[in-house]
Amino acid sequence: MSIHDEHIFIGVGDIHDNVDALMRIPEMKNAYGIIVSGDLTNGGGPAQAARILEAVRAANPNVLAQLGNMDKPEVNAFLEEEGVNIHVQARPLVRDKDAPAGMRPGILGVGMSGHTPFGTPSEVSDKQLGDWLDEAYAKAGAFDPLLVVIHNPPFDTKTDVAAGNHVGSKAVRAFLERAKPPVCLTGHIHESMAEDMVGETKVINPGALRGGGYALIRISGRGLEAELKQV
């Protein structure tokens, strides 16, 4: 690829064992890769996650992913073994030879979620989410622009509304206000398929994959851009 090419990523989340919508995404065949913001399974462990990862790789072999609150904690180690994990990590988004001139695009991830009323498998305190974001961000200094992937959406946005209430993370919102990444891919709250702004950051929640929502993420000489789409 030329360093002047535009590179496309497909951002999805909340797969919950159902990948049917993946092959209906029209940009998938030309995508550089696919990013999963969390919840590969519906309460499953590594065996279930392996089946989902295999199906996602069939749609696009270049996968980056992290666990959500509905994945058992041991899914984190499985994704690490597979070389695709972004939870509490920062890593290059494209190969250096493919990056637009003068850029080194990166990706930072934090999975799981804050505490819910449902006692799902992978929940932590809001403070822990904030600490993990700071830890991952400290590893991301060499990357610009930076795509942030956080399973738990930020508080008080269109992306965190459940039953009419804002249920997102205040720590996530504070991080976005401070770090100012251009794009944040999130999920977790299925009914809040939406995009919104937190300061300078566009936040996209594509909802559960079975609903056909996805983020179309572009890396080019213009920088990092994204939009919410649906099939």
Secondary structure, DSSP 8 states (H G I E B T S, - for coil): --TTS-EEEEEE---TT--TTGGG-GGGGG-SEEEE-S--SSS--HHHHHHHHHHHHHH-S-EEE---TTS-TTHHHHHHHTT-B-BTEEEESS-GGGS-TT-B-EEEEE-SBS--TT--SSB--HHHHHHHHHHHHHT-TT-BSEEEEESS-BSSSTTSEETTEE--BHHHHHHHHHH--SEEE--S-TT--EEEEETTEEEEE---GGGTEEEEEEEETTEEEEEEEE-
